[in-house]
């Protein structure tokens, strides 16, 4: 077994979310068994629904508004840069 210096390794979960409060809670609950491997959960929120924002605030370590640019790559890069 190779021993890696854990102080140098980090694992983050990125999400881009609009207004998905109907499924968002279950999505976060589904990762709870492996939650400890993530150092942070960063969410770029493109929506306006306060219910969605409340769920994100409960589970994510960082939530920030991000403008959807109609190109997944550009929006994903904004979320990645926030990590």
PyMOL Python script that loads the backbone (N, CA, C, O; Angstrom):
from pymol import cmd

cmd.read_pdbstr("""\
ATOM      1  N   UNK A   1       0.847  -1.185   0.000  1.00  0.00           N
ATOM      2  CA  UNK A   1       0.000   0.000   0.000  1.00  0.00           C
ATOM      3  C   UNK A   1       0.889   1.244   0.000  1.00  0.00           C
ATOM      4  O   UNK A   1       1.852   1.339   0.761  1.00  0.00           O
ATOM      5  N   UNK A   2       0.551   2.176  -0.854  1.00  0.00           N
ATOM      6  CA  UNK A   2       1.303   3.420  -0.945  1.00  0.00           C
ATOM      7  C   UNK A   2       0.723   4.419   0.042  1.00  0.00           C
ATOM      8  O   UNK A   2      -0.490   4.626   0.090  1.00  0.00           O
ATOM      9  N   UNK A   3       1.587   5.031   0.819  1.00  0.00           N
ATOM     10  CA  UNK A   3       1.144   6.053   1.771  1.00  0.00           C
ATOM     11  C   UNK A   3       1.288   7.425   1.122  1.00  0.00           C
ATOM     12  O   UNK A   3       2.395   7.838   0.777  1.00  0.00           O
ATOM     13  N   UNK A   4       0.187   8.119   0.957  1.00  0.00           N
ATOM     14  CA  UNK A   4       0.194   9.453   0.386  1.00  0.00           C
ATOM     15  C   UNK A   4       0.107  10.480   1.505  1.00  0.00           C
ATOM     16  O   UNK A   4      -0.609  10.267   2.483  1.00  0.00           O
ATOM     17  N   UNK A   5       0.826  11.590   1.375  1.00  0.00           N
ATOM     18  CA  UNK A   5       0.729  12.636   2.392  1.00  0.00           C
ATOM     19  C   UNK A   5      -0.637  13.317   2.314  1.00  0.00           C
ATOM     20  O   UNK A   5      -0.900  14.085   1.389  1.00  0.00           O
ATOM     21  N   UNK A   6      -1.482  13.040   3.264  1.00  0.00           N
ATOM     22  CA  UNK A   6      -2.860  13.528   3.210  1.00  0.00           C
ATOM     23  C   UNK A   6      -2.963  15.042   3.312  1.00  0.00           C
ATOM     24  O   UNK A   6      -3.967  15.615   2.889  1.00  0.00           O
ATOM     25  N   UNK A   7      -1.967  15.694   3.852  1.00  0.00           N
ATOM     26  CA  UNK A   7      -2.048  17.148   3.951  1.00  0.00           C
ATOM     27  C   UNK A   7      -1.882  17.820   2.585  1.00  0.00           C
ATOM     28  O   UNK A   7      -2.110  19.024   2.470  1.00  0.00           O
ATOM     29  N   UNK A   8      -1.496  17.081   1.565  1.00  0.00           N
ATOM     30  CA  UNK A   8      -1.345  17.642   0.223  1.00  0.00           C
ATOM     31  C   UNK A   8      -2.514  17.318  -0.703  1.00  0.00           C
ATOM     32  O   UNK A   8      -2.663  17.933  -1.759  1.00  0.00           O
ATOM     33  N   UNK A   9      -3.325  16.370  -0.315  1.00  0.00           N
ATOM     34  CA  UNK A   9      -4.417  15.935  -1.172  1.00  0.00           C
ATOM     35  C   UNK A   9      -5.747  16.490  -0.686  1.00  0.00           C
ATOM     36  O   UNK A   9      -6.055  16.461   0.506  1.00  0.00           O
ATOM     37  N   UNK A  10      -6.517  16.987  -1.620  1.00  0.00           N
ATOM     38  CA  UNK A  10      -7.872  17.424  -1.288  1.00  0.00           C
ATOM     39  C   UNK A  10      -8.821  16.901  -2.360  1.00  0.00           C
ATOM     40  O   UNK A  10      -8.441  16.720  -3.517  1.00  0.00           O
ATOM     41  N   UNK A  11     -10.036  16.667  -1.958  1.00  0.00           N
ATOM     42  CA  UNK A  11     -11.065  16.208  -2.878  1.00  0.00           C
ATOM     43  C   UNK A  11     -12.274  17.118  -2.709  1.00  0.00           C
ATOM     44  O   UNK A  11     -12.778  17.306  -1.602  1.00  0.00           O
ATOM     45  N   UNK A  12     -12.721  17.666  -3.802  1.00  0.00           N
ATOM     46  CA  UNK A  12     -13.881  18.542  -3.756  1.00  0.00           C
ATOM     47  C   UNK A  12     -14.984  18.050  -4.666  1.00  0.00           C
ATOM     48  O   UNK A  12     -14.727  17.428  -5.696  1.00  0.00           O
ATOM     49  N   UNK A  13     -16.196  18.330  -4.280  1.00  0.00           N
ATOM     50  CA  UNK A  13     -17.365  18.025  -5.098  1.00  0.00           C
ATOM     51  C   UNK A  13     -17.903  19.337  -5.637  1.00  0.00           C
ATOM     52  O   UNK A  13     -18.151  20.276  -4.881  1.00  0.00           O
ATOM     53  N   UNK A  14     -18.080  19.395  -6.945  1.00  0.00           N
ATOM     54  CA  UNK A  14     -18.628  20.584  -7.587  1.00  0.00           C
ATOM     55  C   UNK A  14     -20.016  20.279  -8.124  1.00  0.00           C
ATOM     56  O   UNK A  14     -20.281  19.194  -8.641  1.00  0.00           O
ATOM     57  N   UNK A  15     -20.887  21.256  -7.989  1.00  0.00           N
ATOM     58  CA  UNK A  15     -22.227  21.124  -8.552  1.00  0.00           C
ATOM     59  C   UNK A  15     -22.628  22.453  -9.171  1.00  0.00           C
ATOM     60  O   UNK A  15     -22.247  23.521  -8.693  1.00  0.00           O
ATOM     61  N   UNK A  16     -23.403  22.366 -10.243  1.00  0.00           N
ATOM     62  CA  UNK A  16     -24.064  23.532 -10.814  1.00  0.00           C
ATOM     63  C   UNK A  16     -25.556  23.247 -10.664  1.00  0.00           C
ATOM     64  O   UNK A  16     -26.062  22.246 -11.170  1.00  0.00           O
ATOM     65  N   UNK A  17     -26.248  24.137  -9.966  1.00  0.00           N
ATOM     66  CA  UNK A  17     -27.641  23.885  -9.606  1.00  0.00           C
ATOM     67  C   UNK A  17     -28.489  25.080  -9.997  1.00  0.00           C
ATOM     68  O   UNK A  17     -28.104  26.231  -9.793  1.00  0.00           O
ATOM     69  N   UNK A  18     -29.646  24.787 -10.560  1.00  0.00           N
ATOM     70  CA  UNK A  18     -30.622  25.845 -10.802  1.00  0.00           C
ATOM     71  C   UNK A  18     -31.655  25.735  -9.687  1.00  0.00           C
ATOM     72  O   UNK A  18     -31.283  25.805  -8.516  1.00  0.00           O
ATOM     73  N   UNK A  19     -32.902  25.569  -9.996  1.00  0.00           N
ATOM     74  CA  UNK A  19     -33.942  25.472  -8.972  1.00  0.00           C
ATOM     75  C   UNK A  19     -34.467  24.049  -8.961  1.00  0.00           C
ATOM     76  O   UNK A  19     -35.453  23.732  -9.626  1.00  0.00           O
ATOM     77  N   UNK A  20     -33.809  23.208  -8.210  1.00  0.00           N
ATOM     78  CA  UNK A  20     -34.114  21.775  -8.189  1.00  0.00           C
ATOM     79  C   UNK A  20     -34.448  21.300  -6.784  1.00  0.00           C
ATOM     80  O   UNK A  20     -34.029  20.214  -6.382  1.00  0.00           O
ATOM     81  N   UNK A  21     -35.196  22.097  -6.034  1.00  0.00           N
ATOM     82  CA  UNK A  21     -35.455  21.732  -4.640  1.00  0.00           C
ATOM     83  C   UNK A  21     -36.187  20.410  -4.495  1.00  0.00           C
ATOM     84  O   UNK A  21     -36.131  19.788  -3.434  1.00  0.00           O
ATOM     85  N   UNK A  22     -36.881  19.964  -5.553  1.00  0.00           N
ATOM     86  CA  UNK A  22     -37.598  18.690  -5.474  1.00  0.00           C
ATOM     87  C   UNK A  22     -36.666  17.487  -5.392  1.00  0.00           C
ATOM     88  O   UNK A  22     -37.023  16.470  -4.798  1.00  0.00           O
ATOM     89  N   UNK A  23     -35.491  17.590  -5.974  1.00  0.00           N
ATOM     90  CA  UNK A  23     -34.566  16.443  -6.008  1.00  0.00           C
ATOM     91  C   UNK A  23     -33.250  16.712  -5.277  1.00  0.00           C
ATOM     92  O   UNK A  23     -32.471  15.790  -5.038  1.00  0.00           O
ATOM     93  N   UNK A  24     -33.010  17.946  -4.930  1.00  0.00           N
ATOM     94  CA  UNK A  24     -31.717  18.325  -4.364  1.00  0.00           C
ATOM     95  C   UNK A  24     -31.434  17.684  -3.009  1.00  0.00           C
ATOM     96  O   UNK A  24     -30.325  17.212  -2.761  1.00  0.00           O
ATOM     97  N   UNK A  25     -32.420  17.669  -2.150  1.00  0.00           N
ATOM     98  CA  UNK A  25     -32.244  17.078  -0.818  1.00  0.00           C
ATOM     99  C   UNK A  25     -31.818  15.606  -0.943  1.00  0.00           C
ATOM    100  O   UNK A  25     -30.901  15.166  -0.249  1.00  0.00           O
ATOM    101  N   UNK A  26     -32.476  14.856  -1.816  1.00  0.00           N
ATOM    102  CA  UNK A  26     -32.112  13.448  -2.019  1.00  0.00           C
ATOM    103  C   UNK A  26     -30.723  13.301  -2.622  1.00  0.00           C
ATOM    104  O   UNK A  26     -30.001  12.359  -2.296  1.00  0.00           O
ATOM    105  N   UNK A  27     -30.349  14.215  -3.489  1.00  0.00           N
ATOM    106  CA  UNK A  27     -29.007  14.161  -4.077  1.00  0.00           C
ATOM    107  C   UNK A  27     -27.940  14.294  -2.993  1.00  0.00           C
ATOM    108  O   UNK A  27     -26.962  13.546  -2.982  1.00  0.00           O
ATOM    109  N   UNK A  28     -28.129  15.237  -2.093  1.00  0.00           N
ATOM    110  CA  UNK A  28     -27.163  15.408  -1.000  1.00  0.00           C
ATOM    111  C   UNK A  28     -27.197  14.233  -0.025  1.00  0.00           C
ATOM    112  O   UNK A  28     -26.153  13.802   0.466  1.00  0.00           O
ATOM    113  N   UNK A  29     -28.373  13.723   0.251  1.00  0.00           N
ATOM    114  CA  UNK A  29     -28.464  12.563   1.147  1.00  0.00           C
ATOM    115  C   UNK A  29     -27.780  11.339   0.547  1.00  0.00           C
ATOM    116  O   UNK A  29     -27.236  10.512   1.280  1.00  0.00           O
ATOM    117  N   UNK A  30     -27.802  11.217  -0.781  1.00  0.00           N
ATOM    118  CA  UNK A  30     -27.182  10.057  -1.420  1.00  0.00           C
ATOM    119  C   UNK A  30     -25.662  10.053  -1.293  1.00  0.00           C
ATOM    120  O   UNK A  30     -25.040   8.994  -1.381  1.00  0.00           O
ATOM    121  N   UNK A  31     -25.055  11.220  -1.087  1.00  0.00           N
ATOM    122  CA  UNK A  31     -23.595  11.249  -0.920  1.00  0.00           C
ATOM    123  C   UNK A  31     -23.167  11.217   0.546  1.00  0.00           C
ATOM    124  O   UNK A  31     -21.971  11.175   0.833  1.00  0.00           O
ATOM    125  N   UNK A  32     -24.103  11.237   1.459  1.00  0.00           N
ATOM    126  CA  UNK A  32     -23.743  11.250   2.879  1.00  0.00           C
ATOM    127  C   UNK A  32     -22.862  10.076   3.307  1.00  0.00           C
ATOM    128  O   UNK A  32     -21.965  10.279   4.126  1.00  0.00           O
ATOM    129  N   UNK A  33     -23.069   8.864   2.800  1.00  0.00           N
ATOM    130  CA  UNK A  33     -22.185   7.764   3.221  1.00  0.00           C
ATOM    131  C   UNK A  33     -20.707   8.003   2.879  1.00  0.00           C
ATOM    132  O   UNK A  33     -19.824   7.475   3.555  1.00  0.00           O
ATOM    133  N   UNK A  34     -20.440   8.786   1.847  1.00  0.00           N
ATOM    134  CA  UNK A  34     -19.044   9.048   1.471  1.00  0.00           C
ATOM    135  C   UNK A  34     -18.671  10.510   1.681  1.00  0.00           C
ATOM    136  O   UNK A  34     -17.654  10.963   1.156  1.00  0.00           O
ATOM    137  N   UNK A  35     -19.459  11.248   2.426  1.00  0.00           N
ATOM    138  CA  UNK A  35     -19.239  12.689   2.627  1.00  0.00           C
ATOM    139  C   UNK A  35     -17.866  13.002   3.198  1.00  0.00           C
ATOM    140  O   UNK A  35     -17.293  14.044   2.883  1.00  0.00           O
ATOM    141  N   UNK A  36     -17.340  12.138   4.014  1.00  0.00           N
ATOM    142  CA  UNK A  36     -16.067  12.452   4.685  1.00  0.00           C
ATOM    143  C   UNK A  36     -14.887  12.515   3.722  1.00  0.00           C
ATOM    144  O   UNK A  36     -13.837  13.045   4.086  1.00  0.00           O
ATOM    145  N   UNK A  37     -15.026  11.987   2.500  1.00  0.00           N
ATOM    146  CA  UNK A  37     -13.901  12.074   1.564  1.00  0.00           C
ATOM    147  C   UNK A  37     -13.809  13.438   0.893  1.00  0.00           C
ATOM    148  O   UNK A  37     -12.777  13.775   0.313  1.00  0.00           O
ATOM    149  N   UNK A  38     -14.881  14.227   0.966  1.00  0.00           N
ATOM    150  CA  UNK A  38     -14.867  15.547   0.345  1.00  0.00           C
ATOM    151  C   UNK A  38     -14.405  16.595   1.346  1.00  0.00           C
ATOM    152  O   UNK A  38     -14.966  16.730   2.433  1.00  0.00           O
ATOM    153  N   UNK A  39     -13.380  17.325   0.961  1.00  0.00           N
ATOM    154  CA  UNK A  39     -12.924  18.428   1.798  1.00  0.00           C
ATOM    155  C   UNK A  39     -13.882  19.613   1.714  1.00  0.00           C
ATOM    156  O   UNK A  39     -14.035  20.381   2.664  1.00  0.00           O
ATOM    157  N   UNK A  40     -14.519  19.738   0.557  1.00  0.00           N
ATOM    158  CA  UNK A  40     -15.492  20.807   0.397  1.00  0.00           C
ATOM    159  C   UNK A  40     -16.493  20.435  -0.685  1.00  0.00           C
ATOM    160  O   UNK A  40     -16.213  19.636  -1.579  1.00  0.00           O
ATOM    161  N   UNK A  41     -17.663  21.036  -0.576  1.00  0.00           N
ATOM    162  CA  UNK A  41     -18.703  20.915  -1.598  1.00  0.00           C
ATOM    163  C   UNK A  41     -19.004  22.327  -2.055  1.00  0.00           C
ATOM    164  O   UNK A  41     -19.516  23.147  -1.294  1.00  0.00           O
ATOM    165  N   UNK A  42     -18.678  22.600  -3.307  1.00  0.00           N
ATOM    166  CA  UNK A  42     -18.839  23.936  -3.869  1.00  0.00           C
ATOM    167  C   UNK A  42     -19.968  23.892  -4.895  1.00  0.00           C
ATOM    168  O   UNK A  42     -19.975  23.053  -5.796  1.00  0.00           O
ATOM    169  N   UNK A  43     -20.920  24.810  -4.744  1.00  0.00           N
ATOM    170  CA  UNK A  43     -22.074  24.827  -5.634  1.00  0.00           C
ATOM    171  C   UNK A  43     -22.192  26.194  -6.281  1.00  0.00           C
ATOM    172  O   UNK A  43     -22.234  27.219  -5.601  1.00  0.00           O
ATOM    173  N   UNK A  44     -22.244  26.193  -7.602  1.00  0.00           N
ATOM    174  CA  UNK A  44     -22.596  27.384  -8.357  1.00  0.00           C
ATOM    175  C   UNK A  44     -24.096  27.362  -8.570  1.00  0.00           C
ATOM    176  O   UNK A  44     -24.623  26.450  -9.207  1.00  0.00           O
ATOM    177  N   UNK A  45     -24.775  28.348  -8.048  1.00  0.00           N
ATOM    178  CA  UNK A  45     -26.238  28.377  -8.056  1.00  0.00           C
ATOM    179  C   UNK A  45     -26.698  29.360  -9.123  1.00  0.00           C
ATOM    180  O   UNK A  45     -26.430  30.558  -9.029  1.00  0.00           O
ATOM    181  N   UNK A  46     -27.395  28.847 -10.146  1.00  0.00           N
ATOM    182  CA  UNK A  46     -27.843  29.690 -11.250  1.00  0.00           C
ATOM    183  C   UNK A  46     -29.294  30.115 -11.106  1.00  0.00           C
ATOM    184  O   UNK A  46     -29.822  30.808 -11.976  1.00  0.00           O
ATOM    185  N   UNK A  47     -29.934  29.719 -10.043  1.00  0.00           N
ATOM    186  CA  UNK A  47     -31.368  29.952  -9.902  1.00  0.00           C
ATOM    187  C   UNK A  47     -31.729  31.135  -9.037  1.00  0.00           C
ATOM    188  O   UNK A  47     -30.893  31.968  -8.686  1.00  0.00           O
ATOM    189  N   UNK A  48     -33.019  31.179  -8.703  1.00  0.00           N
ATOM    190  CA  UNK A  48     -33.543  32.286  -7.904  1.00  0.00           C
ATOM    191  C   UNK A  48     -34.439  31.817  -6.760  1.00  0.00           C
ATOM    192  O   UNK A  48     -34.869  32.633  -5.944  1.00  0.00           O
ATOM    193  N   UNK A  49     -34.728  30.516  -6.688  1.00  0.00           N
ATOM    194  CA  UNK A  49     -35.671  30.006  -5.702  1.00  0.00           C
ATOM    195  C   UNK A  49     -35.029  29.950  -4.314  1.00  0.00           C
ATOM    196  O   UNK A  49     -34.017  29.270  -4.142  1.00  0.00           O
ATOM    197  N   UNK A  50     -35.589  30.648  -3.318  1.00  0.00           N
ATOM    198  CA  UNK A  50     -35.010  30.636  -1.977  1.00  0.00           C
ATOM    199  C   UNK A  50     -35.056  29.256  -1.303  1.00  0.00           C
ATOM    200  O   UNK A  50     -34.244  28.978  -0.421  1.00  0.00           O
ATOM    201  N   UNK A  51     -35.995  28.391  -1.709  1.00  0.00           N
ATOM    202  CA  UNK A  51     -36.030  27.040  -1.135  1.00  0.00           C
ATOM    203  C   UNK A  51     -34.794  26.251  -1.561  1.00  0.00           C
ATOM    204  O   UNK A  51     -34.212  25.521  -0.759  1.00  0.00           O
ATOM    205  N   UNK A  52     -34.399  26.398  -2.815  1.00  0.00           N
ATOM    206  CA  UNK A  52     -33.194  25.740  -3.291  1.00  0.00           C
ATOM    207  C   UNK A  52     -31.982  26.259  -2.527  1.00  0.00           C
ATOM    208  O   UNK A  52     -31.135  25.476  -2.098  1.00  0.00           O
ATOM    209  N   UNK A  53     -31.896  27.556  -2.357  1.00  0.00           N
ATOM    210  CA  UNK A  53     -30.758  28.170  -1.653  1.00  0.00           C
ATOM    211  C   UNK A  53     -30.690  27.667  -0.219  1.00  0.00           C
ATOM    212  O   UNK A  53     -29.595  27.422   0.288  1.00  0.00           O
ATOM    213  N   UNK A  54     -31.821  27.507   0.442  1.00  0.00           N
ATOM    214  CA  UNK A  54     -31.833  27.023   1.829  1.00  0.00           C
ATOM    215  C   UNK A  54     -31.273  25.602   1.916  1.00  0.00           C
ATOM    216  O   UNK A  54     -30.533  25.286   2.847  1.00  0.00           O
ATOM    217  N   UNK A  55     -31.618  24.753   0.961  1.00  0.00           N
ATOM    218  CA  UNK A  55     -31.089  23.384   0.947  1.00  0.00           C
ATOM    219  C   UNK A  55     -29.584  23.414   0.710  1.00  0.00           C
ATOM    220  O   UNK A  55     -28.837  22.703   1.382  1.00  0.00           O
ATOM    221  N   UNK A  56     -29.138  24.226  -0.232  1.00  0.00           N
ATOM    222  CA  UNK A  56     -27.710  24.336  -0.508  1.00  0.00           C
ATOM    223  C   UNK A  56     -26.941  24.805   0.719  1.00  0.00           C
ATOM    224  O   UNK A  56     -25.861  24.290   1.012  1.00  0.00           O
ATOM    225  N   UNK A  57     -27.484  25.767   1.428  1.00  0.00           N
ATOM    226  CA  UNK A  57     -26.814  26.282   2.628  1.00  0.00           C
ATOM    227  C   UNK A  57     -26.664  25.215   3.714  1.00  0.00           C
ATOM    228  O   UNK A  57     -25.724  25.267   4.507  1.00  0.00           O
ATOM    229  N   UNK A  58     -27.579  24.257   3.755  1.00  0.00           N
ATOM    230  CA  UNK A  58     -27.486  23.188   4.754  1.00  0.00           C
ATOM    231  C   UNK A  58     -26.379  22.184   4.432  1.00  0.00           C
ATOM    232  O   UNK A  58     -25.749  21.649   5.343  1.00  0.00           O
ATOM    233  N   UNK A  59     -26.140  21.928   3.162  1.00  0.00           N
ATOM    234  CA  UNK A  59     -25.243  20.839   2.789  1.00  0.00           C
ATOM    235  C   UNK A  59     -23.902  21.269   2.197  1.00  0.00           C
ATOM    236  O   UNK A  59     -22.902  20.577   2.390  1.00  0.00           O
ATOM    237  N   UNK A  60     -23.857  22.366   1.499  1.00  0.00           N
ATOM    238  CA  UNK A  60     -22.633  22.758   0.803  1.00  0.00           C
ATOM    239  C   UNK A  60     -21.737  23.591   1.709  1.00  0.00           C
ATOM    240  O   UNK A  60     -22.216  24.278   2.611  1.00  0.00           O
ATOM    241  N   UNK A  61     -20.429  23.524   1.462  1.00  0.00           N
ATOM    242  CA  UNK A  61     -19.504  24.344   2.230  1.00  0.00           C
ATOM    243  C   UNK A  61     -19.357  25.736   1.626  1.00  0.00           C
ATOM    244  O   UNK A  61     -19.001  26.689   2.319  1.00  0.00           O
ATOM    245  N   UNK A  62     -19.637  25.846   0.317  1.00  0.00           N
ATOM    246  CA  UNK A  62     -19.573  27.144  -0.349  1.00  0.00           C
ATOM    247  C   UNK A  62     -20.658  27.186  -1.425  1.00  0.00           C
ATOM    248  O   UNK A  62     -20.736  26.297  -2.273  1.00  0.00           O
ATOM    249  N   UNK A  63     -21.481  28.213  -1.384  1.00  0.00           N
ATOM    250  CA  UNK A  63     -22.530  28.430  -2.375  1.00  0.00           C
ATOM    251  C   UNK A  63     -22.363  29.850  -2.905  1.00  0.00           C
ATOM    252  O   UNK A  63     -22.266  30.804  -2.134  1.00  0.00           O
ATOM    253  N   UNK A  64     -22.332  29.976  -4.214  1.00  0.00           N
ATOM    254  CA  UNK A  64     -22.241  31.318  -4.763  1.00  0.00           C
ATOM    255  C   UNK A  64     -23.090  31.412  -6.027  1.00  0.00           C
ATOM    256  O   UNK A  64     -23.234  30.434  -6.759  1.00  0.00           O
ATOM    257  N   UNK A  65     -23.650  32.589  -6.277  1.00  0.00           N
ATOM    258  CA  UNK A  65     -24.439  32.759  -7.496  1.00  0.00           C
ATOM    259  C   UNK A  65     -23.519  32.769  -8.711  1.00  0.00           C
ATOM    260  O   UNK A  65     -22.445  33.371  -8.684  1.00  0.00           O
ATOM    261  N   UNK A  66     -23.944  32.107  -9.760  1.00  0.00           N
ATOM    262  CA  UNK A  66     -23.166  32.082 -10.991  1.00  0.00           C
ATOM    263  C   UNK A  66     -24.130  32.280 -12.158  1.00  0.00           C
ATOM    264  O   UNK A  66     -25.213  31.695 -12.192  1.00  0.00           O
ATOM    265  N   UNK A  67     -23.724  33.101 -13.096  1.00  0.00           N
ATOM    266  CA  UNK A  67     -24.560  33.352 -14.266  1.00  0.00           C
ATOM    267  C   UNK A  67     -24.383  32.225 -15.268  1.00  0.00           C
ATOM    268  O   UNK A  67     -23.260  31.860 -15.614  1.00  0.00           O
ATOM    269  N   UNK A  68     -25.495  31.679 -15.729  1.00  0.00           N
ATOM    270  CA  UNK A  68     -25.459  30.632 -16.736  1.00  0.00           C
ATOM    271  C   UNK A  68     -25.126  31.281 -18.074  1.00  0.00           C
ATOM    272  O   UNK A  68     -25.802  32.215 -18.507  1.00  0.00           O
ATOM    273  N   UNK A  69     -24.082  30.779 -18.721  1.00  0.00           N
ATOM    274  CA  UNK A  69     -23.647  31.366 -19.986  1.00  0.00           C
ATOM    275  C   UNK A  69     -24.081  30.533 -21.197  1.00  0.00           C
ATOM    276  O   UNK A  69     -23.554  30.714 -22.295  1.00  0.00           O
ATOM    277  N   UNK A  70     -25.026  29.635 -21.003  1.00  0.00           N
ATOM    278  CA  UNK A  70     -25.513  28.769 -22.078  1.00  0.00           C
ATOM    279  C   UNK A  70     -24.396  27.929 -22.686  1.00  0.00           C
ATOM    280  O   UNK A  70     -24.435  27.555 -23.858  1.00  0.00           O
ATOM    281  N   UNK A  71     -23.408  27.647 -21.855  1.00  0.00           N
ATOM    282  CA  UNK A  71     -22.294  26.784 -22.248  1.00  0.00           C
ATOM    283  C   UNK A  71     -21.799  26.124 -20.972  1.00  0.00           C
ATOM    284  O   UNK A  71     -21.250  26.785 -20.090  1.00  0.00           O
ATOM    285  N   UNK A  72     -21.999  24.814 -20.881  1.00  0.00           N
ATOM    286  CA  UNK A  72     -21.672  24.115 -19.630  1.00  0.00           C
ATOM    287  C   UNK A  72     -20.205  24.278 -19.256  1.00  0.00           C
ATOM    288  O   UNK A  72     -19.877  24.398 -18.076  1.00  0.00           O
ATOM    289  N   UNK A  73     -19.326  24.284 -20.240  1.00  0.00           N
ATOM    290  CA  UNK A  73     -17.900  24.398 -19.949  1.00  0.00           C
ATOM    291  C   UNK A  73     -17.534  25.709 -19.270  1.00  0.00           C
ATOM    292  O   UNK A  73     -16.742  25.720 -18.328  1.00  0.00           O
ATOM    293  N   UNK A  74     -18.099  26.805 -19.738  1.00  0.00           N
ATOM    294  CA  UNK A  74     -17.798  28.114 -19.140  1.00  0.00           C
ATOM    295  C   UNK A  74     -18.344  28.206 -17.720  1.00  0.00           C
ATOM    296  O   UNK A  74     -17.674  28.708 -16.817  1.00  0.00           O
ATOM    297  N   UNK A  75     -19.563  27.718 -17.534  1.00  0.00           N
ATOM    298  CA  UNK A  75     -20.165  27.758 -16.200  1.00  0.00           C
ATOM    299  C   UNK A  75     -19.417  26.829 -15.255  1.00  0.00           C
ATOM    300  O   UNK A  75     -19.179  27.187 -14.102  1.00  0.00           O
ATOM    301  N   UNK A  76     -19.044  25.647 -15.721  1.00  0.00           N
ATOM    302  CA  UNK A  76     -18.289  24.700 -14.891  1.00  0.00           C
ATOM    303  C   UNK A  76     -16.938  25.308 -14.490  1.00  0.00           C
ATOM    304  O   UNK A  76     -16.495  25.125 -13.356  1.00  0.00           O
ATOM    305  N   UNK A  77     -16.294  26.016 -15.392  1.00  0.00           N
ATOM    306  CA  UNK A  77     -15.005  26.634 -15.076  1.00  0.00           C
ATOM    307  C   UNK A  77     -15.144  27.671 -13.960  1.00  0.00           C
ATOM    308  O   UNK A  77     -14.258  27.795 -13.115  1.00  0.00           O
ATOM    309  N   UNK A  78     -16.243  28.408 -13.955  1.00  0.00           N
ATOM    310  CA  UNK A  78     -16.469  29.380 -12.873  1.00  0.00           C
ATOM    311  C   UNK A  78     -16.555  28.659 -11.522  1.00  0.00           C
ATOM    312  O   UNK A  78     -15.988  29.122 -10.532  1.00  0.00           O
ATOM    313  N   UNK A  79     -17.257  27.538 -11.487  1.00  0.00           N
ATOM    314  CA  UNK A  79     -17.374  26.774 -10.240  1.00  0.00           C
ATOM    315  C   UNK A  79     -16.010  26.207  -9.846  1.00  0.00           C
ATOM    316  O   UNK A  79     -15.627  26.253  -8.677  1.00  0.00           O
ATOM    317  N   UNK A  80     -15.295  25.684 -10.806  1.00  0.00           N
ATOM    318  CA  UNK A  80     -13.957  25.135 -10.531  1.00  0.00           C
ATOM    319  C   UNK A  80     -13.026  26.225  -9.982  1.00  0.00           C
ATOM    320  O   UNK A  80     -12.274  25.979  -9.039  1.00  0.00           O
ATOM    321  N   UNK A  81     -13.076  27.403 -10.557  1.00  0.00           N
ATOM    322  CA  UNK A  81     -12.220  28.508 -10.098  1.00  0.00           C
ATOM    323  C   UNK A  81     -12.540  28.931  -8.673  1.00  0.00           C
ATOM    324  O   UNK A  81     -11.684  29.487  -7.986  1.00  0.00           O
ATOM    325  N   UNK A  82     -13.766  28.672  -8.219  1.00  0.00           N
ATOM    326  CA  UNK A  82     -14.167  29.039  -6.854  1.00  0.00           C
ATOM    327  C   UNK A  82     -13.649  28.070  -5.806  1.00  0.00           C
ATOM    328  O   UNK A  82     -13.699  28.358  -4.610  1.00  0.00           O
ATOM    329  N   UNK A  83     -13.153  26.928  -6.247  1.00  0.00           N
ATOM    330  CA  UNK A  83     -12.676  25.922  -5.286  1.00  0.00           C
ATOM    331  C   UNK A  83     -11.330  26.304  -4.719  1.00  0.00           C
ATOM    332  O   UNK A  83     -10.778  25.574  -3.896  1.00  0.00           O
TER     333      UNK A  83
END
""", "prot")
cmd.dss("prot")
cmd.show_as("cartoon", "prot")
cmd.util.cbc("prot")
cmd.orient("prot")
